[in-house]
Amino acid sequence: MVKREIKAKTTFIRLPEVIKRTGFGKTWIYELIKAGRFPSQVKTGIRAVAFIESEIDEWIEATIRNSRQNAA
């Protein structure tokens, strides 16, 4: 198993990038947030929100680990 070191990134990414990385649609992402199963967005302006890149990366890695553990 290859272990990757993930450096904490304090970069904001917008919803289109989150959709690209996860393969989920906007509605499903917001349903997961509402259920507490996905990292919440951060308000960055009066009418703007973004996601913290490191939280999204961690969620993706955890999802892969859980999937592989359950498949074994």
Number of C-alpha atoms within 10 A of each C-alpha: 3 4 5 7 6 10 7 12 11 11 11 16 16 14 16 11 13 20 14 10 12 13 10 12 13 12 9 11 20 17 12 13 14 12 9 10 12 16 19 18 18 12 11 11 8 6 6 10 15 19 21 19 19 18 19 18 17 14 16 14 14 12 12 11 12 10 11 10 9 7 7 5
